[in-house]
Amino acid sequence: MRSQAIAAWKKMQGELYNTRRAPTILERAAQWRLFSTAADEGGKERIPRVSSRGDNPYLPFEDPRMDKTLRAFARGPAPKEGEPPFNPFADMPEGNRREDTIKRLKFVENVFAQGNSALAGDYENDDGVSVEDVKIIGIDDAEVLVTVYEPLDRTKINGTMQFSHGGGMALESSMDPIYVRFGKEMARNGVRVVNTEYRKSTDGHVFPRGLEDCYSSAMWAAQEYDTPVVVAGVSGGGNLAIATCMRAKERDTLENIVGCYALCPMINGEYPNDLYPSIEYYDNYLCRAQILNDCARIYTLDEKDAASPLAWPSKATTSDLKGLPPMHINVNELDPLYDENVEFYRKLLCADNNARMTIVGGSMHSTDMFSGLVEDLANARRVSMAEFVKTLTENALKES
C-alpha cells in the first residue's frame, strides 16, 4: 500500500508539474492524503528527505524544504477566478538557431527585469556611500565600465572586492537594482566594491571577452588602490570570479588577488548533465535548465573553447586549481547548480587549496542577493563576504 501511495502521489505531482498549474483544493487534499499514507505506513515522520536524486515529488511553490517567504515568491500572484496561473514564460520564443537563442534570452532578461526592483528593496538609498562610474581600458584594449562603491568615511575601508554580476555571462547588468543594492550595502560593511559591466554573449561578445573584462578590472583595482583584491561574483559571475583567478595564475599575476568568493557559480557548461542530477531535480526552482543551456550554448563559439576550464571551471584538473588563493563557495540548497558547486569545492580540497563551502538551507539559486525578499539571508551573506575581504586583506598587508 505504501509503495502504491508513493507512486500515486508522484504521478499527481508530475501531472501538475507538466501542466504548470496550481492544484485545486481537492487535489491538495488528495496530495496530503497520499503523502500521509506513504509516511504513516513507513513509520516515519512527515519530514521531507533532503536529496537531489531520483524524482522530485514537489513543485517549487509547495516544497516544504524551502524557506516560506521564497515559497510564496515561487508561487507568484494568485490567479483570478476562472483564469490559469500566471506564467511569465508562456510566450517565450522557440528555435535552436543562435539568433533564436539570443532572442529567447533577451525575452527572459526582460521577464527578470520586471521584478528586479522588488527583489533589491531599497536600492536608491545612498546614505553613507559614494558611487562613481569609471571607464578603464582592458587588457585587449576594450573599454570597460566599472562602478566603484565606497563608504564616505574612507578610513572604514577594510579591503577591495571586484564583483561580477550574474546572468550566465549572457544576461543582466551591473546597473540592475539588486547589484546596486549589493554594492551600497557592502560599502556600508567596510568594503570597496568595483562592480564590472562586462561584455555579454547576447551582445555578440563570446568567451573570453567577458572574462578579460573581469580580469582587467581586478588588475586595475589592485593597482589603483595599491592593495590586492578579492574577486567575487554570483551565478555566471561566480564562474567569472573563479576563472579570473585561473587567468591570473596563467599570467603570473596572482599576487594581485588574495581570495575568491563565488556564490552559486554556473561552472559545468552542460545543462542537463547526468553527472549533476540536481540540474533536473531542481529545474524551475527560479533557475530553469533550458535557460542555463541557452546561456552555455552561446558563451563559446567552438568545442575547443567549450572544453576550456577558463570557460567552465568544472572542467579544471586539480593541477589547474593548485596554488589558487583562498576560495569560498556559497551553495544554495535547492539549486540546479547544487551538485556542480559541491563537486568543485571537493576538487579544490583535492588540489590542497584553502577552501570553504557554505550551504544555505531552504534557498533557491542566487537568493542571497534578494535583499528585498529575504533581507536576513542577504545581510548574513554580505557580512560573511565583508569578513572574508577584511581578513584576507589584513593577512596580505602583514605579509607584505
Residue pairs with C-beta under 8 A, 6 or more apart in sequence:
1 37
1 41
2 37
2 38
2 41
2 42
5 34
5 35
5 37
5 38
5 41
6 34
6 38
8 34
9 31
9 34
9 35
9 38
9 57
10 55
10 57
12 27
12 30
12 31
12 34
13 31
13 57
13 58
13 59
14 55
16 22
16 23
16 27
16 59
17 59
20 85
20 87
21 84
21 85
22 61
22 75
22 79
22 85
23 31
23 62
35 46
36 46
39 45
39 46
47 64
48 57
48 58
48 63
48 64
48 65
50 65
50 333
52 277
52 278
52 281
52 282
52 338
52 339
53 277
53 281
54 281
55 281
56 63
56 281
56 282
58 64
58 65
60 66
60 71
60 74
60 284
60 285
60 286
60 334
60 364
61 71
61 72
61 74
61 75
61 76
62 71
62 75
63 71
63 285
63 334
65 333
65 334
65 362
66 74
66 285
66 334
66 362
66 363
66 364
67 362
67 363
67 374
67 377
69 373
69 374
70 362
70 363
70 364
70 367
70 373
70 374
73 373
74 285
74 286
74 364
76 85
76 86
77 86
79 85
79 86
88 111
88 114
89 108
89 111
89 288
91 107
92 104
92 107
92 108
93 100
93 103
93 104
93 107
94 100
94 104
95 101
95 103
95 104
98 297
98 298
101 294
101 297
101 298
102 202
102 298
104 294
105 170
105 171
105 202
105 291
105 294
105 295
105 298
106 202
108 171
108 291
109 167
109 171
109 172
109 202
112 171
112 172
113 176
116 176
116 177
116 178
117 123
117 177
117 372
118 372
118 373
119 177
119 178
119 369
119 370
119 371
119 372
119 373
120 176
120 177
120 178
120 180
120 181
120 370
120 371
120 372
121 181
121 371
121 372
121 373
121 375
122 181
122 371
122 372
123 177
123 178
123 180
123 181
123 184
123 371
125 184
126 184
128 151
128 152
128 153
128 187
128 188
129 149
129 150
129 151
129 152
129 184
129 187
129 188
130 149
130 150
130 151
130 152
130 187
131 147
131 148
131 149
131 183
131 184
132 147
132 148
132 150
133 145
133 146
133 147
133 148
134 145
134 146
134 147
134 148
135 143
135 144
135 145
135 146
136 143
136 144
136 146
136 216
136 217
136 220
137 143
137 144
137 216
138 144
138 212
138 213
138 216
138 217
139 212
139 215
139 216
139 219
140 209
140 212
142 199
142 209
142 212
142 213
144 196
144 197
144 198
144 213
144 216
144 217
145 174
145 196
145 197
146 174
146 194
146 195
146 196
146 197
146 217
146 220
146 221
147 174
147 175
147 183
147 194
147 195
147 197
148 192
148 193
148 194
148 195
149 183
149 184
149 186
149 187
149 192
149 193
149 195
150 157
150 187
150 192
150 193
151 157
151 187
151 188
151 190
156 190
157 190
157 191
157 192
158 190
158 191
158 386
158 389
158 390
158 393
158 394
159 190
159 191
159 192
159 227
159 229
159 230
159 389
159 390
159 392
159 393
159 394
160 191
160 192
160 193
160 194
160 221
160 222
160 225
160 227
160 229
160 230
160 389
160 393
161 186
161 191
161 192
161 193
161 194
161 229
161 230
161 231
161 232
161 261
161 385
161 389
162 194
162 196
162 214
162 217
162 218
162 221
162 229
162 230
162 231
162 232
162 241
162 244
163 174
163 179
163 182
163 183
163 186
163 193
163 194
163 195
163 196
163 231
163 232
163 233
163 237
164 196
164 198
164 214
164 231
164 232
164 233
164 234
164 236
164 237
164 238
164 240
164 241
164 244
165 172
165 173
165 174
165 176
165 179
165 195
165 196
165 233
165 234
165 236
165 237
166 172
166 233
166 234
166 235
166 236
166 237
166 238
166 366
166 369
167 173
167 200
167 235
167 236
167 237
167 295
168 235
168 236
168 266
168 291
168 292
168 294
168 295
168 296
168 299
169 198
169 200
169 201
169 207
169 210
169 236
169 239
169 240
169 295
169 299
170 200
170 201
170 202
170 236
170 294
170 295
170 298
170 299
171 200
171 202
171 236
171 295
172 179
173 179
173 197
174 195
174 196
174 197
174 198
175 197
178 369
178 370
178 371
179 195
179 369
181 371
181 372
182 193
182 369
182 371
182 382
183 193
183 195
185 371
185 378
185 379
185 382
186 193
186 382
186 385
186 386
187 193
189 382
189 383
189 385
189 386
190 386
190 390
191 385
191 386
191 389
191 390
192 225
194 217
194 218
194 220
194 221
194 229
196 213
196 214
196 217
197 213
198 209
198 210
198 211
198 213
198 214
198 217
198 240
199 205
199 209
199 210
199 213
200 210
201 207
201 210
201 295
201 298
201 299
202 298
206 298
206 299
206 300
206 301
206 305
207 299
207 300
207 301
207 305
207 308
207 310
207 311
208 305
208 310
208 311
210 240
211 240
211 243
211 244
211 247
211 310
211 311
214 231
214 233
214 237
214 240
214 241
214 243
214 244
215 244
215 247
215 248
218 229
218 231
218 244
218 248
218 256
218 257
219 248
219 253
219 256
221 229
222 228
222 229
222 256
222 257
223 256
227 393
227 396
227 397
228 255
228 256
228 257
228 258
228 393
228 396
229 256
229 257
229 258
230 257
230 258
230 259
230 260
230 261
230 388
230 389
230 392
230 393
231 241
231 244
231 245
231 257
231 259
231 260
231 261
232 238
232 241
232 260
232 261
232 262
232 263
232 385
233 239
233 240
233 241
233 262
233 263
233 265
234 263
234 264
234 366
234 368
234 369
235 263
235 264
235 265
235 266
235 337
235 365
235 366
236 266
236 295
237 263
238 262
238 263
238 264
238 265
238 266
238 267
239 262
239 265
239 266
239 267
239 312
239 313
241 260
241 261
241 262
241 265
242 260
242 262
242 265
242 267
242 313
242 327
242 344
243 309
243 310
243 311
243 313
244 257
244 260
245 254
245 257
245 260
245 324
245 325
245 327
246 309
246 310
246 313
246 316
246 320
246 321
246 324
247 310
248 254
248 256
248 257
249 323
249 324
250 310
254 323
254 324
254 325
257 325
258 325
258 326
258 392
258 393
258 395
258 396
259 325
259 326
259 327
259 328
259 388
259 389
259 392
260 324
260 325
260 326
260 327
260 328
261 327
261 328
261 330
261 385
261 388
261 389
262 327
262 328
262 329
262 330
263 330
263 366
263 368
263 369
263 381
264 330
264 331
264 332
264 335
264 337
264 341
264 365
264 366
264 368
265 313
265 329
265 337
265 341
265 344
266 292
266 295
266 296
266 337
267 312
267 313
267 314
267 337
267 340
267 341
267 344
268 275
268 276
268 312
268 314
268 315
268 337
268 340
269 296
269 299
269 300
269 306
269 311
269 312
269 314
269 315
270 293
270 296
271 279
271 289
271 292
271 293
271 296
271 336
272 279
272 280
272 283
272 289
272 293
273 279
273 340
275 339
275 343
276 337
276 339
276 340
276 343
277 339
278 335
278 336
278 337
278 338
278 339
278 340
279 289
279 292
279 336
279 337
279 339
279 340
280 289
280 336
281 336
282 334
282 335
282 336
282 338
282 364
283 289
283 336
285 334
285 335
285 336
285 364
285 365
286 364
286 365
286 366
286 367
287 335
287 336
287 337
287 364
287 365
287 366
289 336
292 336
292 337
296 312
299 311
300 306
300 308
300 311
305 311
306 312
307 315
308 315
309 315
309 316
309 317
309 320
313 344
314 340
314 343
314 344
316 347
318 347
318 350
318 351
319 351
321 347
321 348
321 351
321 353
322 351
322 352
322 353
324 348
324 351
324 353
325 354
325 392
326 353
326 354
326 355
326 356
326 392
327 348
327 353
327 354
327 355
327 356
328 355
328 356
328 357
328 358
328 384
328 388
329 341
329 344
329 345
329 348
329 355
329 356
329 357
329 358
330 357
330 358
330 360
330 368
330 381
331 337
331 338
331 341
331 342
331 345
331 357
331 358
331 359
331 360
332 338
332 359
332 360
332 363
332 364
332 365
332 366
332 367
332 368
333 359
333 360
333 361
333 362
333 363
334 362
334 363
334 364
335 341
335 363
335 364
335 365
336 365
337 365
341 357
342 357
342 359
345 355
345 357
348 355
349 355
358 384
360 367
360 368
360 377
360 381
363 374
363 377
367 373
367 374
367 377
368 377
368 378
368 381
369 378
369 381
370 377
370 378
371 378
371 379
